[in-house]
Amino acid sequence: MVFCGRPSKACRRCRDRKLRCDLRSGSCRQCVRARVACTGYRDTQQLRIRDESQAVRRKVLSRNASTVDPHSLTVSLELQARDIFFANYVTGTSKSWDFLKPFSNPTLSPEHLTLSIDAVSLAYLSHQVYSDTALATAKERYVSALRMMNKALRSPEVAITDATLLASLLLDLFEKITNREPRNIESWTAHVNGALALVRLRGLEQFQDHSALRIMARLSTNVIISCVASDTRVPHELIALRTHTEKFLDVGDPKWRLSDLMVHYTNLRSDIRRGHLCIEECINISLELDGKLQALTRDMPRSWRYKTTIVDRESDMIYNHHFDSYPDRYVTQTWNVLRLVRVLLNESVLDYCLPTSGGLTAGASSLLVRMAYENIKTLACEICASVPQYVGCRGAARGWLLTPEESTLPQVLDSARDGGKHLQSPSQIFDCYTLIFPLYVAGRSSSSPNSLKLWVIKQLYYISIHFDIRNAELVGRILEEGTHVNIWTLYAILGSYAFVA
């Protein structure tokens, strides 16, 4: 039983989204703005204590109908959360943590790893179905995992095992899912630095098989993103790790090449923040890095290319009469990361070219401004073109993959918009979640057309309503109200690399 406190009179939508309801007669302004029917206001004489168990279970089942057996509702919340986490990240849609597969049975794993998996799984479940119960339990497991982790590290034999390294990565993932901002450098990077220390203790030569290399690639991604979000340089240990890993991986893989450029971008941000570079150096390094990212787009293998479809009718869900279809979410996400980093680099160039910055002639500054401005507009439009393939219901898990001759997408999308929220698969929800941050970067730029910004806000509200993703509405409100939010703080609010393929 849960004590609900003083009941709110707010309508159901405002209560569900924790919005301020103005209780206006007929319909509240929040519902009017979202273009949905207001359910009316609640009778506050209802009971203040209710049983939430079945509600949480129904949410779990509805969100994961394709992966959760109804019979699992008879087992603990921890096991349900573990099943859902594994179905999405280990064996199912993402597989970005597939190296955890040998540890799927909690009874066969060391306790510090089992507790770490439980903490992350419950945190992920809480993020997906907005369960306070799951989050509270996740935090309890996290504290227990830290205690057992400290015990494991006191044993030289246990400290160098895969289980201990994975537990460190999982504890870092928990922090990224549950914490709302990169609070300070130490806390934001503590677990990934701990994982690097464990790799150093064990020796890089011990990491050569497929599973070990997958762990190294995951650690590399996590360290880079942790550093870029906290404005710190990439540690030398990571450079050594990447040099070792490149002996066994395909270094021509677009995502690996992008991560190399992200190392340079991370170090550039750190150097700028610490005042280590003059204006000319900032501009030159930014332009050089942008050029390398642009070259990567030209060198993409055929299997990573997208197809553009032109449509001849208006649709609220297609910007500028065209959309792009990608082979899968992994490819889409990589392209959009490349684009959003280029947007940020070009925005920096614009800032450096302001008359107050000094250091450039008027002619050179004017040329760079025009170039950066056009780059941002093009990149923002490309991000928007990646959205329609996932916001509809038909085929969202694989992308639309339509040929240019097909022209039914606008009708399908308009029908989806009219249909309101209904059951979506975890893969469809994941597809749309990965669009939120690129859409924010595209919509927030002062160089983006106002029509694009308004379109982005509409898509975010639609994703929130249709796919029941609250953070999409949060980001839409931030853009609509013009609230200043540090871009990497927002990235942390969205769960950071918990949702990177």
One Martini backbone bead per residue (centre of mass of N, CA, C, O) as a GRO file, in nm:
protein
  501
    1MET     BB    1   0.099   0.035   0.019
    2VAL     BB    2   0.028   0.385  -0.069
    3PHE     BB    3   0.098   0.706   0.023
    4CYS     BB    4  -0.027   0.998  -0.158
    5GLY     BB    5  -0.131   1.218  -0.015
    6ARG     BB    6  -0.243   1.497  -0.131
    7PRO     BB    7  -0.472   1.536  -0.348
    8SER     BB    8  -0.511   1.609  -0.681
    9LYS     BB    9  -0.706   1.799  -0.921
   10ALA     BB   10  -0.580   1.720  -1.159
   11CYS     BB   11  -0.542   1.599  -1.443
   12ARG     BB   12  -0.418   1.317  -1.570
   13ARG     BB   13  -0.191   1.428  -1.750
   14CYS     BB   14  -0.060   1.616  -1.534
   15ARG     BB   15  -0.006   1.395  -1.329
   16ASP     BB   16   0.169   1.203  -1.504
   17ARG     BB   17   0.376   1.466  -1.583
   18LYS     BB   18   0.405   1.682  -1.360
   19LEU     BB   19   0.207   1.923  -1.405
   20ARG     BB   20   0.072   2.237  -1.415
   21CYS     BB   21  -0.261   2.282  -1.331
   22ASP     BB   22  -0.518   2.534  -1.395
   23LEU     BB   23  -0.829   2.438  -1.392
   24ARG     BB   24  -0.973   2.509  -1.638
   25SER     BB   25  -1.250   2.548  -1.791
   26GLY     BB   26  -1.290   2.243  -1.985
   27SER     BB   27  -0.958   2.311  -2.024
   28CYS     BB   28  -0.642   2.287  -1.995
   29ARG     BB   29  -0.354   2.428  -2.123
   30GLN     BB   30  -0.182   2.175  -2.156
   31CYS     BB   31  -0.387   2.025  -2.342
   32VAL     BB   32  -0.415   2.240  -2.556
   33ARG     BB   33  -0.114   2.246  -2.639
   34ALA     BB   34  -0.117   1.919  -2.699
   35ARG     BB   35  -0.388   1.836  -2.840
   36VAL     BB   36  -0.580   1.721  -2.606
   37ALA     BB   37  -0.798   1.564  -2.413
   38CYS     BB   38  -0.952   1.650  -2.129
   39THR     BB   39  -1.048   1.468  -1.831
   40GLY     BB   40  -1.049   1.639  -1.597
   41TYR     BB   41  -1.128   1.665  -1.253
   42ARG     BB   42  -1.062   1.563  -0.936
   43ASP     BB   43  -1.176   1.400  -0.659
   44THR     BB   44  -1.048   1.473  -0.332
   45GLN     BB   45  -1.215   1.240  -0.165
   46GLN     BB   46  -1.042   1.033  -0.219
   47LEU     BB   47  -0.824   0.812  -0.150
   48ARG     BB   48  -0.476   0.817  -0.015
   49ILE     BB   49  -0.471   0.499  -0.043
   50ARG     BB   50  -0.280   0.269  -0.251
   51ASP     BB   51  -0.229   0.003  -0.474
   52GLU     BB   52   0.066  -0.030  -0.696
   53SER     BB   53   0.141  -0.312  -0.803
   54GLN     BB   54  -0.043  -0.350  -1.056
   55ALA     BB   55   0.044  -0.097  -1.207
   56VAL     BB   56   0.338  -0.172  -1.253
   57ARG     BB   57   0.282  -0.441  -1.398
   58ARG     BB   58   0.123  -0.322  -1.634
   59LYS     BB   59   0.351  -0.149  -1.744
   60VAL     BB   60   0.552  -0.368  -1.801
   61LEU     BB   61   0.372  -0.531  -1.998
   62SER     BB   62   0.302  -0.303  -2.205
   63ARG     BB   63   0.609  -0.225  -2.273
   64ASN     BB   64   0.682  -0.569  -2.298
   65ALA     BB   65   0.504  -0.768  -2.477
   66SER     BB   66   0.742  -0.901  -2.663
   67THR     BB   67   0.930  -1.005  -2.387
   68VAL     BB   68   0.700  -1.067  -2.171
   69ASP     BB   69   0.584  -1.296  -1.967
   70PRO     BB   70   0.301  -1.314  -1.785
   71HIS     BB   71   0.420  -1.519  -1.574
   72SER     BB   72   0.638  -1.310  -1.457
   73LEU     BB   73   0.435  -1.168  -1.250
   74THR     BB   74   0.516  -1.383  -1.016
   75VAL     BB   75   0.773  -1.239  -0.991
   76SER     BB   76   1.006  -1.038  -0.926
   77LEU     BB   77   1.110  -0.725  -1.000
   78GLU     BB   78   1.405  -0.796  -1.053
   79LEU     BB   79   1.353  -1.015  -1.274
   80GLN     BB   80   1.199  -0.840  -1.465
   81ALA     BB   81   1.419  -0.628  -1.509
   82ARG     BB   82   1.634  -0.821  -1.616
   83ASP     BB   83   1.479  -0.923  -1.864
   84ILE     BB   84   1.452  -0.644  -1.999
   85PHE     BB   85   1.747  -0.567  -2.017
   86PHE     BB   86   1.841  -0.814  -2.181
   87ALA     BB   87   1.639  -0.780  -2.420
   88ASN     BB   88   1.774  -0.494  -2.503
   89TYR     BB   89   2.118  -0.532  -2.446
   90VAL     BB   90   2.198  -0.851  -2.500
   91THR     BB   91   1.964  -1.023  -2.696
   92GLY     BB   92   1.827  -0.793  -2.862
   93THR     BB   93   1.803  -0.482  -2.996
   94SER     BB   94   2.107  -0.385  -2.921
   95LYS     BB   95   2.373  -0.545  -2.791
   96SER     BB   96   2.583  -0.351  -2.626
   97TRP     BB   97   2.580  -0.598  -2.381
   98ASP     BB   98   2.654  -0.905  -2.480
   99PHE     BB   99   2.888  -0.980  -2.263
  100LEU     BB  100   2.660  -1.066  -2.035
  101LYS     BB  101   2.544  -1.348  -2.105
  102PRO     BB  102   2.706  -1.542  -1.899
  103PHE     BB  103   2.532  -1.360  -1.656
  104SER     BB  104   2.213  -1.423  -1.657
  105ASN     BB  105   2.253  -1.598  -1.404
  106PRO     BB  106   2.242  -1.506  -1.073
  107THR     BB  107   2.344  -1.786  -0.939
  108LEU     BB  108   2.632  -1.776  -1.130
  109SER     BB  109   2.718  -1.506  -0.997
  110PRO     BB  110   2.871  -1.278  -0.855
  111GLU     BB  111   2.753  -1.061  -0.625
  112HIS     BB  112   2.861  -0.787  -0.740
  113LEU     BB  113   2.732  -0.839  -1.022
  114THR     BB  114   2.439  -0.896  -0.953
  115LEU     BB  115   2.385  -0.621  -0.814
  116SER     BB  116   2.457  -0.447  -1.060
  117ILE     BB  117   2.241  -0.558  -1.250
  118ASP     BB  118   2.001  -0.487  -1.072
  119ALA     BB  119   2.043  -0.182  -1.058
  120VAL     BB  120   2.023  -0.128  -1.365
  121SER     BB  121   1.755  -0.268  -1.428
  122LEU     BB  122   1.580  -0.096  -1.234
  123ALA     BB  123   1.655   0.177  -1.353
  124TYR     BB  124   1.547   0.118  -1.635
  125LEU     BB  125   1.259   0.058  -1.552
  126SER     BB  126   1.201   0.332  -1.422
  127HIS     BB  127   1.252   0.495  -1.684
  128GLN     BB  128   1.019   0.352  -1.854
  129VAL     BB  129   0.766   0.346  -1.606
  130TYR     BB  130   0.786   0.537  -1.361
  131SER     BB  131   0.916   0.384  -1.095
  132ASP     BB  132   0.971   0.431  -0.763
  133THR     BB  133   1.017   0.145  -0.665
  134ALA     BB  134   1.247   0.069  -0.859
  135LEU     BB  135   1.439   0.300  -0.776
  136ALA     BB  136   1.470   0.233  -0.478
  137THR     BB  137   1.581  -0.053  -0.527
  138ALA     BB  138   1.822   0.029  -0.700
  139LYS     BB  139   1.970   0.189  -0.475
  140GLU     BB  140   2.007  -0.047  -0.285
  141ARG     BB  141   2.176  -0.221  -0.482
  142TYR     BB  142   2.402  -0.017  -0.521
  143VAL     BB  143   2.508  -0.011  -0.232
  144SER     BB  144   2.565  -0.315  -0.219
  145ALA     BB  145   2.759  -0.323  -0.461
  146LEU     BB  146   2.976  -0.138  -0.343
  147ARG     BB  147   3.043  -0.313  -0.102
  148MET     BB  148   3.121  -0.572  -0.271
  149MET     BB  149   3.333  -0.434  -0.445
  150ASN     BB  150   3.534  -0.363  -0.222
  151LYS     BB  151   3.579  -0.656  -0.147
  152ALA     BB  152   3.684  -0.756  -0.426
  153LEU     BB  153   3.936  -0.554  -0.441
  154ARG     BB  154   4.095  -0.702  -0.199
  155SER     BB  155   4.121  -0.922  -0.424
  156PRO     BB  156   4.344  -0.999  -0.664
  157GLU     BB  157   4.182  -1.225  -0.811
  158VAL     BB  158   3.903  -1.072  -0.841
  159ALA     BB  159   3.990  -0.794  -0.968
  160ILE     BB  160   4.080  -0.947  -1.263
  161THR     BB  161   3.800  -1.001  -1.347
  162ASP     BB  162   3.530  -0.970  -1.545
  163ALA     BB  163   3.318  -0.916  -1.324
  164THR     BB  164   3.452  -0.655  -1.208
  165LEU     BB  165   3.458  -0.487  -1.464
  166LEU     BB  166   3.151  -0.502  -1.519
  167ALA     BB  167   3.059  -0.377  -1.255
  168SER     BB  168   3.188  -0.101  -1.309
  169LEU     BB  169   3.023  -0.038  -1.567
  170LEU     BB  170   2.741  -0.063  -1.432
  171LEU     BB  171   2.774   0.158  -1.218
  172ASP     BB  172   2.804   0.376  -1.429
  173LEU     BB  173   2.530   0.335  -1.568
  174PHE     BB  174   2.361   0.404  -1.325
  175GLU     BB  175   2.453   0.697  -1.300
  176LYS     BB  176   2.351   0.784  -1.586
  177ILE     BB  177   2.046   0.721  -1.539
  178THR     BB  178   1.998   0.876  -1.244
  179ASN     BB  179   2.157   1.123  -1.313
  180ARG     BB  180   2.104   1.480  -1.409
  181GLU     BB  181   2.423   1.549  -1.383
  182PRO     BB  182   2.761   1.652  -1.411
  183ARG     BB  183   2.843   1.744  -1.120
  184ASN     BB  184   3.141   1.619  -1.120
  185ILE     BB  185   3.425   1.484  -1.219
  186GLU     BB  186   3.454   1.256  -1.012
  187SER     BB  187   3.163   1.131  -1.021
  188TRP     BB  188   3.135   1.100  -1.342
  189THR     BB  189   3.434   0.921  -1.362
  190ALA     BB  190   3.489   0.702  -1.146
  191HIS     BB  191   3.410   0.421  -1.279
  192VAL     BB  192   3.578   0.442  -1.543
  193ASN     BB  193   3.846   0.478  -1.397
  194GLY     BB  194   3.826   0.209  -1.252
  195ALA     BB  195   3.824   0.034  -1.509
  196LEU     BB  196   4.101   0.127  -1.612
  197ALA     BB  197   4.256   0.021  -1.366
  198LEU     BB  198   4.182  -0.279  -1.410
  199VAL     BB  199   4.317  -0.304  -1.685
  200ARG     BB  200   4.601  -0.230  -1.588
  201LEU     BB  201   4.623  -0.461  -1.377
  202ARG     BB  202   4.581  -0.694  -1.594
  203GLY     BB  203   4.639  -0.621  -1.885
  204LEU     BB  204   4.607  -0.582  -2.223
  205GLU     BB  205   4.697  -0.876  -2.320
  206GLN     BB  206   4.417  -1.009  -2.200
  207PHE     BB  207   4.272  -0.853  -2.453
  208GLN     BB  208   4.154  -1.058  -2.745
  209ASP     BB  209   3.888  -1.152  -2.748
  210HIS     BB  210   3.576  -1.080  -2.840
  211SER     BB  211   3.458  -1.006  -2.562
  212ALA     BB  212   3.690  -0.824  -2.464
  213LEU     BB  213   3.668  -0.619  -2.702
  214ARG     BB  214   3.378  -0.530  -2.637
  215ILE     BB  215   3.450  -0.411  -2.364
  216MET     BB  216   3.654  -0.203  -2.469
  217ALA     BB  217   3.457  -0.048  -2.650
  218ARG     BB  218   3.262   0.031  -2.424
  219LEU     BB  219   3.466   0.181  -2.248
  220SER     BB  220   3.547   0.389  -2.455
  221THR     BB  221   3.274   0.525  -2.489
  222ASN     BB  222   3.229   0.600  -2.188
  223VAL     BB  223   3.477   0.779  -2.149
  224ILE     BB  224   3.429   0.989  -2.367
  225ILE     BB  225   3.148   1.086  -2.269
  226SER     BB  226   3.233   1.163  -1.984
  227CYS     BB  227   3.438   1.380  -2.076
  228VAL     BB  228   3.257   1.564  -2.253
  229ALA     BB  229   3.047   1.621  -2.013
  230SER     BB  230   3.310   1.728  -1.813
  231ASP     BB  231   3.553   1.871  -1.956
  232THR     BB  232   3.769   1.636  -2.016
  233ARG     BB  233   4.034   1.472  -2.078
  234VAL     BB  234   4.163   1.210  -2.219
  235PRO     BB  235   4.312   0.951  -2.102
  236HIS     BB  236   4.596   0.771  -2.160
  237GLU     BB  237   4.473   0.488  -2.110
  238LEU     BB  238   4.279   0.501  -2.354
  239ILE     BB  239   4.481   0.524  -2.580
  240ALA     BB  240   4.611   0.250  -2.520
  241LEU     BB  241   4.356   0.082  -2.553
  242ARG     BB  242   4.299   0.159  -2.850
  243THR     BB  243   4.564   0.063  -2.968
  244HIS     BB  244   4.520  -0.232  -2.891
  245THR     BB  245   4.237  -0.283  -3.024
  246GLU     BB  246   4.324  -0.219  -3.328
  247LYS     BB  247   4.464  -0.504  -3.375
  248PHE     BB  248   4.149  -0.653  -3.386
  249LEU     BB  249   4.004  -0.436  -3.547
  250ASP     BB  250   3.802  -0.244  -3.757
  251VAL     BB  251   3.918   0.074  -3.829
  252GLY     BB  252   3.698   0.134  -4.070
  253ASP     BB  253   3.479   0.171  -3.891
  254PRO     BB  254   3.272   0.432  -3.851
  255LYS     BB  255   3.248   0.430  -3.539
  256TRP     BB  256   3.550   0.422  -3.476
  257ARG     BB  257   3.623   0.680  -3.630
  258LEU     BB  258   3.437   0.862  -3.466
  259SER     BB  259   3.571   0.809  -3.188
  260ASP     BB  260   3.839   0.938  -3.264
  261LEU     BB  261   3.716   1.224  -3.310
  262MET     BB  262   3.598   1.246  -3.019
  263VAL     BB  263   3.865   1.274  -2.878
  264HIS     BB  264   3.936   1.550  -3.006
  265TYR     BB  265   3.681   1.698  -2.912
  266THR     BB  266   3.723   1.661  -2.609
  267ASN     BB  267   4.000   1.807  -2.592
  268LEU     BB  268   3.905   2.075  -2.705
  269ARG     BB  269   3.701   2.146  -2.484
  270SER     BB  270   3.905   2.143  -2.252
  271ASP     BB  271   4.102   2.360  -2.363
  272ILE     BB  272   3.897   2.588  -2.380
  273ARG     BB  273   3.804   2.592  -2.082
  274ARG     BB  274   4.122   2.643  -1.985
  275GLY     BB  275   4.267   2.848  -2.189
  276HIS     BB  276   4.487   2.706  -2.407
  277LEU     BB  277   4.350   2.881  -2.641
  278CYS     BB  278   4.324   3.068  -2.899
  279ILE     BB  279   4.118   3.181  -3.133
  280GLU     BB  280   4.267   3.069  -3.383
  281GLU     BB  281   4.296   2.781  -3.272
  282CYS     BB  282   3.998   2.717  -3.235
  283ILE     BB  283   3.921   2.752  -3.531
  284ASN     BB  284   4.122   2.559  -3.670
  285ILE     BB  285   4.048   2.300  -3.514
  286SER     BB  286   3.747   2.301  -3.577
  287LEU     BB  287   3.776   2.291  -3.890
  288GLU     BB  288   3.943   2.034  -3.907
  289LEU     BB  289   3.736   1.847  -3.766
  290ASP     BB  290   3.500   1.903  -3.956
  291GLY     BB  291   3.644   1.793  -4.208
  292LYS     BB  292   3.671   1.498  -4.104
  293LEU     BB  293   3.370   1.447  -4.067
  294GLN     BB  294   3.294   1.501  -4.361
  295ALA     BB  295   3.475   1.278  -4.480
  296LEU     BB  296   3.324   1.042  -4.346
  297THR     BB  297   3.061   1.075  -4.510
  298ARG     BB  298   3.204   1.009  -4.789
  299ASP     BB  299   3.326   0.713  -4.669
  300MET     BB  300   3.085   0.557  -4.657
  301PRO     BB  301   2.959   0.274  -4.684
  302ARG     BB  302   2.704   0.134  -4.850
  303SER     BB  303   2.571   0.002  -4.583
  304TRP     BB  304   2.548   0.323  -4.459
  305ARG     BB  305   2.343   0.421  -4.642
  306TYR     BB  306   2.093   0.640  -4.749
  307LYS     BB  307   1.749   0.706  -4.838
  308THR     BB  308   1.575   0.931  -5.044
  309THR     BB  309   1.244   1.076  -5.005
  310ILE     BB  310   1.005   1.224  -5.205
  311VAL     BB  311   0.735   1.445  -5.136
  312ASP     BB  312   0.405   1.594  -5.263
  313ARG     BB  313   0.301   1.636  -4.965
  314GLU     BB  314   0.170   1.737  -4.683
  315SER     BB  315   0.337   1.702  -4.352
  316ASP     BB  316   0.386   1.725  -4.012
  317MET     BB  317   0.617   1.470  -4.023
  318ILE     BB  318   0.759   1.635  -4.266
  319TYR     BB  319   1.049   1.795  -4.358
  320ASN     BB  320   1.083   1.936  -4.661
  321HIS     BB  321   0.969   1.683  -4.844
  322HIS     BB  322   1.161   1.473  -4.678
  323PHE     BB  323   1.326   1.148  -4.631
  324ASP     BB  324   1.521   0.904  -4.444
  325SER     BB  325   1.665   0.574  -4.494
  326TYR     BB  326   1.786   0.322  -4.279
  327PRO     BB  327   1.904   0.017  -4.191
  328ASP     BB  328   1.939   0.125  -3.880
  329ARG     BB  329   1.985   0.252  -3.569
  330TYR     BB  330   2.291   0.245  -3.555
  331VAL     BB  331   2.335   0.418  -3.810
  332THR     BB  332   2.163   0.660  -3.739
  333GLN     BB  333   2.313   0.739  -3.478
  334THR     BB  334   2.589   0.790  -3.602
  335TRP     BB  335   2.509   1.014  -3.795
  336ASN     BB  336   2.388   1.207  -3.571
  337VAL     BB  337   2.644   1.246  -3.410
  338LEU     BB  338   2.807   1.370  -3.633
  339ARG     BB  339   2.616   1.613  -3.676
  340LEU     BB  340   2.605   1.738  -3.387
  341VAL     BB  341   2.907   1.797  -3.370
  342ARG     BB  342   2.914   1.986  -3.614
  343VAL     BB  343   2.723   2.193  -3.503
  344LEU     BB  344   2.897   2.269  -3.255
  345LEU     BB  345   3.147   2.358  -3.412
  346ASN     BB  346   3.004   2.581  -3.583
  347GLU     BB  347   2.908   2.744  -3.340
  348SER     BB  348   3.189   2.813  -3.240
  349VAL     BB  349   3.278   2.970  -3.487
  350LEU     BB  350   3.066   3.190  -3.459
  351ASP     BB  351   3.161   3.293  -3.182
  352TYR     BB  352   3.460   3.365  -3.276
  353CYS     BB  353   3.336   3.581  -3.502
  354LEU     BB  354   3.280   3.787  -3.323
  355PRO     BB  355   3.363   4.112  -3.277
  356THR     BB  356   3.450   4.063  -2.963
  357SER     BB  357   3.679   3.842  -3.001
  358GLY     BB  358   3.886   3.869  -3.205
  359GLY     BB  359   4.161   3.803  -3.454
  360LEU     BB  360   3.988   3.888  -3.713
  361THR     BB  361   3.903   3.964  -4.006
  362ALA     BB  362   3.623   4.064  -4.163
  363GLY     BB  363   3.643   3.878  -4.411
  364ALA     BB  364   3.702   3.608  -4.272
  365SER     BB  365   3.460   3.611  -4.084
  366SER     BB  366   3.234   3.623  -4.297
  367LEU     BB  367   3.301   3.354  -4.437
  368LEU     BB  368   3.271   3.168  -4.186
  369VAL     BB  369   2.980   3.237  -4.119
  370ARG     BB  370   2.847   3.135  -4.379
  371MET     BB  371   2.949   2.846  -4.361
  372ALA     BB  372   2.839   2.770  -4.078
  373TYR     BB  373   2.544   2.836  -4.131
  374GLU     BB  374   2.501   2.628  -4.364
  375ASN     BB  375   2.585   2.376  -4.212
  376ILE     BB  376   2.367   2.381  -3.993
  377LYS     BB  377   2.119   2.371  -4.173
  378THR     BB  378   2.186   2.103  -4.311
  379LEU     BB  379   2.219   1.923  -4.056
  380ALA     BB  380   1.938   1.973  -3.933
  381CYS     BB  381   1.780   1.855  -4.175
  382GLU     BB  382   1.904   1.568  -4.157
  383ILE     BB  383   1.793   1.501  -3.881
  384CYS     BB  384   1.491   1.533  -3.957
  385ALA     BB  385   1.501   1.308  -4.187
  386SER     BB  386   1.539   1.065  -3.962
  387VAL     BB  387   1.247   1.051  -3.821
  388PRO     BB  388   1.000   0.922  -3.990
  389GLN     BB  389   1.095   0.612  -3.980
  390TYR     BB  390   1.004   0.602  -3.646
  391VAL     BB  391   0.713   0.747  -3.576
  392GLY     BB  392   0.582   0.518  -3.675
  393CYS     BB  393   0.454   0.182  -3.663
  394ARG     BB  394   0.548   0.078  -3.927
  395GLY     BB  395   0.861  -0.058  -3.905
  396ALA     BB  396   1.029   0.085  -3.666
  397ALA     BB  397   1.254  -0.132  -3.597
  398ARG     BB  398   1.385  -0.098  -3.919
  399GLY     BB  399   1.253   0.099  -4.067
  400TRP     BB  400   1.119   0.183  -4.372
  401LEU     BB  401   1.262   0.127  -4.647
  402LEU     BB  402   1.193   0.308  -4.883
  403THR     BB  403   1.129   0.396  -5.188
  404PRO     BB  404   1.108   0.670  -5.390
  405GLU     BB  405   0.826   0.565  -5.513
  406GLU     BB  406   0.716   0.586  -5.241
  407SER     BB  407   0.402   0.771  -5.099
  408THR     BB  408   0.264   0.669  -4.805
  409LEU     BB  409   0.383   0.800  -4.547
  410PRO     BB  410   0.208   1.048  -4.483
  411GLN     BB  411  -0.050   0.884  -4.427
  412VAL     BB  412   0.063   0.708  -4.202
  413LEU     BB  413   0.152   0.939  -4.013
  414ASP     BB  414  -0.119   1.082  -3.986
  415SER     BB  415  -0.259   0.834  -3.867
  416ALA     BB  416  -0.076   0.809  -3.620
  417ARG     BB  417  -0.142   1.086  -3.498
  418ASP     BB  418  -0.456   1.031  -3.473
  419GLY     BB  419  -0.432   0.760  -3.283
  420GLY     BB  420  -0.243   0.792  -3.065
  421LYS     BB  421  -0.180   0.610  -2.790
  422HIS     BB  422  -0.003   0.294  -2.799
  423LEU     BB  423   0.130   0.007  -2.837
  424GLN     BB  424   0.483  -0.051  -2.792
  425SER     BB  425   0.781  -0.145  -2.857
  426PRO     BB  426   1.094  -0.131  -2.733
  427SER     BB  427   1.225  -0.064  -3.006
  428GLN     BB  428   1.050   0.182  -3.079
  429ILE     BB  429   1.123   0.347  -2.829
  430PHE     BB  430   1.427   0.352  -2.877
  431ASP     BB  431   1.430   0.490  -3.147
  432CYS     BB  432   1.300   0.760  -3.040
  433TYR     BB  433   1.496   0.828  -2.810
  434THR     BB  434   1.753   0.873  -3.003
  435LEU     BB  435   1.623   1.154  -3.123
  436ILE     BB  436   1.615   1.377  -2.905
  437PHE     BB  437   1.901   1.503  -2.902
  438PRO     BB  438   1.932   1.580  -3.202
  439LEU     BB  439   1.678   1.759  -3.203
  440TYR     BB  440   1.781   1.962  -3.000
  441VAL     BB  441   2.028   2.059  -3.156
  442ALA     BB  442   1.868   2.155  -3.404
  443GLY     BB  443   1.654   2.348  -3.249
  444ARG     BB  444   1.858   2.543  -3.076
  445SER     BB  445   1.975   2.673  -3.308
  446SER     BB  446   2.009   2.995  -3.438
  447SER     BB  447   2.054   2.881  -3.746
  448SER     BB  448   1.787   2.772  -3.746
  449PRO     BB  449   1.497   2.764  -3.861
  450ASN     BB  450   1.193   2.829  -3.728
  451SER     BB  451   1.042   2.597  -3.870
  452LEU     BB  452   1.222   2.376  -3.750
  453LYS     BB  453   1.175   2.424  -3.452
  454LEU     BB  454   0.867   2.377  -3.459
  455TRP     BB  455   0.886   2.088  -3.567
  456VAL     BB  456   1.047   1.967  -3.335
  457ILE     BB  457   0.842   2.021  -3.112
  458LYS     BB  458   0.616   1.848  -3.232
  459GLN     BB  459   0.772   1.577  -3.228
  460LEU     BB  460   0.821   1.566  -2.923
  461TYR     BB  461   0.524   1.563  -2.840
  462TYR     BB  462   0.449   1.314  -3.000
  463ILE     BB  463   0.645   1.115  -2.869
  464SER     BB  464   0.530   1.148  -2.588
  465ILE     BB  465   0.238   1.050  -2.650
  466HIS     BB  466   0.274   0.791  -2.839
  467PHE     BB  467   0.542   0.668  -2.655
  468ASP     BB  468   0.565   0.755  -2.358
  469ILE     BB  469   0.793   1.008  -2.344
  470ARG     BB  470   0.870   1.244  -2.123
  471ASN     BB  471   1.142   1.372  -2.224
  472ALA     BB  472   1.027   1.489  -2.483
  473GLU     BB  473   0.857   1.706  -2.343
  474LEU     BB  474   1.081   1.846  -2.191
  475VAL     BB  475   1.240   1.933  -2.444
  476GLY     BB  476   1.009   2.084  -2.581
  477ARG     BB  477   0.981   2.301  -2.356
  478ILE     BB  478   1.265   2.414  -2.368
  479LEU     BB  479   1.236   2.516  -2.661
  480GLU     BB  480   0.971   2.680  -2.637
  481GLU     BB  481   1.088   2.866  -2.384
  482GLY     BB  482   1.407   2.916  -2.407
  483THR     BB  483   1.577   2.751  -2.224
  484HIS     BB  484   1.875   2.740  -2.053
  485VAL     BB  485   2.080   2.454  -2.145
  486ASN     BB  486   2.315   2.251  -2.109
  487ILE     BB  487   2.380   2.016  -2.338
  488TRP     BB  488   2.518   1.796  -2.138
  489THR     BB  489   2.302   1.805  -1.925
  490LEU     BB  490   2.077   1.698  -2.104
  491TYR     BB  491   2.215   1.434  -2.172
  492ALA     BB  492   2.202   1.335  -1.879
  493ILE     BB  493   1.893   1.344  -1.843
  494LEU     BB  494   1.855   1.119  -2.081
  495GLY     BB  495   2.098   0.894  -1.989
  496SER     BB  496   2.300   0.895  -2.186
  497TYR     BB  497   2.466   0.589  -2.273
  498ALA     BB  498   2.212   0.409  -2.216
  499PHE     BB  499   2.116   0.503  -2.538
  500VAL     BB  500   2.359   0.357  -2.684
  501ALA     BB  501   2.447   0.135  -2.947
   0.00000   0.00000   0.00000
